[in-house]
Amino acid sequence: MFDRPDSGERAVLVHLTFHHGQEDLLELKELAKSAGTDPVFVLTGARKRPDPKFYVGKGKLDELKAAVEAYEADVVLFNHPLAPSQERNLEGALGVRVVDRNGLILDIFAQRAQSFEGKLQVELAQLKHLSTRLVRGWTHLERQKGGIGLRGPGETQLETDRRLLGMRIKQIQQRLDKVDKQRHQGRSKRKKAEIASVSLVGYTNAGKSTLFNTLTGADIYTADQLFATLDPTLRNCQLPNSSEIVLADTVGFIRHLPHELVAAFKSTLQEASEADLLLHVIDAHSDDREVIITQVNQVLEDIGADKIRQIEVYNKIDLLEGIVPHIDRDEDGNAIRVWLSAETGAGVDLLYQVLAELFSATKVKRRCYLRADQGNIRAKLFTCAKIIDEHIDDFGTNELVIELDAKHLGLLKDVKCEEI
């Protein structure tokens, strides 16, 4: 439905600095490469405020024209969000496709989404982005329908497009609402079973998926690029003290994540906003890690996850000299930071140790003998205990071998049972 740049297209990058803040140029280059383009030239400059018509000034526009012609560029990528009118004005002046920062990120997401839910979320974000760019997009769409056999209700083609777009957005939203309901049911079941939920969050390319694979034994795709994995993944994780948690690998964050994506990926990000603990994975080797930490925490605040307990995981210490795996603790002895390398496995045992401390549970095993009239107790055990074995003897007694937290032993006060 959407035209995306083919791999290998030549791109001119535009990065301006403003007094009120700026995006990161290195991040733009990584985004461009992740989208499959070949950055051939970078145009930089400084302004007090964007030009309302072209975003760049007249002088920079002339430089941009010259660069597009000299390098035979196919697309111009702006490291800033452009207004629909600015995007159209630039395309008219340059004669090539112009994509702003939000459009570039949406394009990468469209290429990476694999699951049914992920594809729906990306399409919803793209449609909302496109809906703002229909106004006066093409002059030939402004005339009324007409001609023999073509006379319609009197709406313009532009109005028809807008109406169809709205219908598709509503349809996708309804499907995502169903997925969201299913996710909510899954979280409710885990809470009933008192299984803790831990979400990996952090800046894209910080090593979340590599750490996820190391902790759970999963085999999800990893690569040294932005947004290598997009679709959320949940796996059970066994801790050294026999406790069990559910670990969720969520989509990577980025500076000023487009609002369309935050809204579209609400159900996915909810895994983070409703988790019992957040593991904030940080690239310890990054020069601007402090800035990135601030940006990630801002996104967490945007999705309502800023009040959840957080452990910082400084990853990639194998790229640093003189840093060994260790745990940082506060004055009360609580773990606040773990230094490790998910790639080599160094320090992962320390993270297991911290998780076991946080989710310690004294597990006990019992062999229980339930009478036929104790079916209500059996139902409760299936909710809060791990059923290892079950069978009914010739006398109708239900024999269960279970493992449960010691705090639930009160359920067995009227049940004949023995320790294992």
C-alpha positions, 0 to 999 in steps of 0.5 A, spaced: 500 500 500 505 504 501 511 506 497 518 505 500 525 506 498 528 500 495 534 497 498 540 501 496 537 508 494 542 514 494 540 519 500 542 526 502 541 527 509 539 534 512 540 535 519 539 542 522 541 545 529 536 549 533 537 553 540 531 549 543 534 542 542 536 537 536 536 530 534 542 526 533 546 526 527 549 519 528 542 516 529 540 519 523 545 515 519 544 509 523 536 510 521 538 511 514 542 505 513 537 501 517 532 503 512 536 500 506 538 507 503 546 509 502 547 516 505 551 519 500 551 526 503 550 530 509 547 537 509 548 541 516 546 548 518 544 552 524 537 556 524 533 559 530 527 556 527 524 552 521 522 556 515 515 555 514 515 554 507 521 549 506 523 548 513 530 550 511 532 557 508 533 559 501 540 558 501 540 551 504 535 550 499 539 551 493 545 547 497 540 541 497 538 542 490 546 542 488 547 536 492 541 532 490 543 533 482 551 532 484 550 525 487 544 523 483 540 522 490 533 518 489 531 521 496 532 526 501 531 524 509 530 530 514 532 529 521 526 533 523 518 532 523 516 536 517 509 539 516 505 536 510 506 542 506 513 543 507 514 536 505 510 537 498 514 544 497 520 540 498 519 535 493 516 540 488 523 544 489 527 538 489 524 533 484 525 527 488 522 524 494 522 527 501 521 523 507 521 526 514 524 523 521 517 520 523 516 517 516 523 514 516 522 510 522 515 508 520 518 505 514 523 501 518 518 499 522 514 496 516 520 493 513 521 489 520 514 487 522 513 480 522 507 478 526 500 479 524 499 484 530 506 488 528 503 489 521 497 491 524 500 496 528 505 499 523 499 500 518 495 503 523 501 508 524 502 509 517 495 510 515 495 516 521 501 519 518 498 519 511 491 522 513 495 528 515 498 529 508 492 528 504 490 535 504 491 538 497 496 533 496 494 532 488 491 537 484 487 532 480 484 529 486 480 536 487 475 535 481 468 532 482 467 525 480 463 525 473 462 522 466 457 517 464 457 511 469 461 515 474 457 520 477 457 519 484 454 522 491 458 529 489 464 528 493 471 529 491 476 524 490 480 527 496 474 526 500 473 519 498 480 517 499 479 520 506 473 516 508 476 510 506 482 511 510 478 513 516 474 506 515 481 502 514 483 505 521 477 504 524 477 496 522 485 496 524 483 499 531 478 494 532 482 488 530 488 491 535 482 492 541 481 484 540 489 483 541 489 488 546 484 484 550 487 477 549 494 480 552 490 483 558 487 476 559 494 473 559 496 478 564 491 477 568 492 469 568 499 470 570 497 475 576 492 470 578 498 464 578 502 470 581 508 469 576 512 475 576 512 479 569 519 482 567 520 487 561 526 489 558 526 496 555 531 501 553 534 504 547 534 500 540 540 496 539 542 496 546 542 489 546 535 487 549 534 481 544 541 478 545 540 479 553 533 476 552 536 470 548 541 469 553 536 469 559 531 464 556 534 460 551 530 463 545 533 464 538 529 471 536 533 475 531 539 480 533 543 484 529 547 490 530 542 495 527 536 500 529 530 496 530 532 489 529 526 486 532 520 489 532 515 484 535 514 483 542 516 476 545 514 473 552 518 467 555 518 463 561 525 464 565 527 459 571 531 463 576 536 459 581 531 459 587 526 455 583 522 461 582 519 462 575 518 469 571 515 471 565 520 475 561 518 480 555 522 483 550 519 489 547 520 494 542 526 498 542 525 506 544 529 512 540 529 519 541 522 522 540 519 516 538 513 518 533 506 519 537 503 515 531 508 509 534 506 510 541 499 510 540 499 504 535 503 500 539 499 501 546 498 494 547 505 492 546 508 497 550 503 495 555 507 489 557 512 494 560 507 499 563 504 493 567 510 489 568 512 488 576 520 490 574 523 493 568 530 491 566 533 498 563 538 495 558 543 500 556 549 500 552 555 501 556 560 503 550 555 509 548 559 515 548 552 519 550 549 514 554 546 519 559 542 522 554 539 516 552 538 514 559 534 520 559 530 519 553 528 512 555 525 514 561 521 520 558 518 514 553 517 510 559 513 516 562 509 517 556 506 510 556 505 510 564 511 506 566 515 511 570 513 509 577 515 501 576 521 499 579 527 499 575 534 495 575 539 498 570 543 493 566 549 496 563 551 491 557 556 491 552 562 491 558 566 487 553 567 493 549 570 497 555 577 496 558 578 495 566 570 494 567 569 487 570 562 484 571 559 487 578 552 489 582 551 496 584 547 497 590 544 503 594 545 505 601 540 500 603 543 494 600 538 494 594 541 492 587 540 498 582 545 496 577 548 490 574 554 490 569 555 485 564 556 482 557 550 479 554 554 477 548 560 473 552 555 471 558 560 475 563 556 477 569 549 474 567 549 470 573 549 476 577 543 478 573 540 472 575 542 473 582 539 480 583 532 477 580 532 471 585 533 476 590 527 480 588 522 474 586 525 470 592 519 465 594 520 459 598 517 453 594 515 447 597 513 440 594 507 436 597 503 429 595 496 431 597 490 426 597 483 430 596 477 426 597 471 427 592 468 432 596 474 437 595 474 439 588 474 446 590 481 445 593 483 442 587 481 448 583 484 453 587 491 449 587 491 449 579 490 456 580 496 458 585 500 451 585 504 447 579 501 441 578 507 436 577 503 429 577 495 427 578 491 421 578 485 418 581 486 411 585 481 405 585 477 408 591 476 415 588 481 419 592 485 424 587 492 424 588 496 430 587 504 432 587 504 439 587 509 445 588 507 451 591 509 457 595 510 456 602 505 462 603 499 458 600 500 452 605 494 454 608 490 451 602 492 444 605 490 445 612 484 440 611 487 436 606 491 429 608 498 431 605 506 429 606 512 432 604 516 430 598 
